[in-house]
Amino acid sequence: MSKILLINSSVRRTDSISRKVTGEFVAKWQARNPGTIVVERDVAAQPLPHLTEQTLGAFFTPADQRTAEQAEIAKLSESLVQELFDADVIVIGAPMYNFSITSGLKAWIDHVARAGVTFKYGESGPVGLLTGKKVYIFTATGGVYSSGPAQSMDFLGTYLRTVLGFIGLTDITFVHSEGLAMGEAGVEKALAQTSETINELLPA
């Protein structure tokens, strides 16, 4: 029995393309793999607090030396990290906001990229500790950034590949829904292409 961690980050509750396509992917996965457990973490509907000096202090204090206040502060991060360790597959809905990820998704990353927890430093440099997991990232962009003149402005894909790789999540597949600001025809074309890609990833 596999476990999927679904992370949605679009601030739009309706008409969100990233939510639509992650839902389509997870539904098809469950159809092919009955009994799959899905844990959803919606970082837009339930925003995570951004890091503070107190949060960092709790993170860098050994668990057995934390004050009661620090232990309470670290509890949220530890639950988010545990969700990652428990998951076999991670599905992320990542719409592009101002050429990068949403602030909600960045806050999630700040809570799970933890030295000594999800990565460590070895003799040859950093070592990610979240290994053996598959990641699917569904992007949604108004323009076309996977190729062409705007490719250099895509800081979403490069950042996610880098930071997730840093904590050991290196088996990443990106699925792009692009050109969504190019009218109704653009949306229909993007959704059709994304559905086709999903069917290729999860053949019947």
Helices and strands as residue ranges (DSSP letters): E 3-8, H 17-32, E 37-42, H 53-59, G 63-65, H 68-86, E 89-95, H 103-112, E 119-122, E 125-128, E 134-140, G 151-153, H 155-166, E 171-177, H 183-201
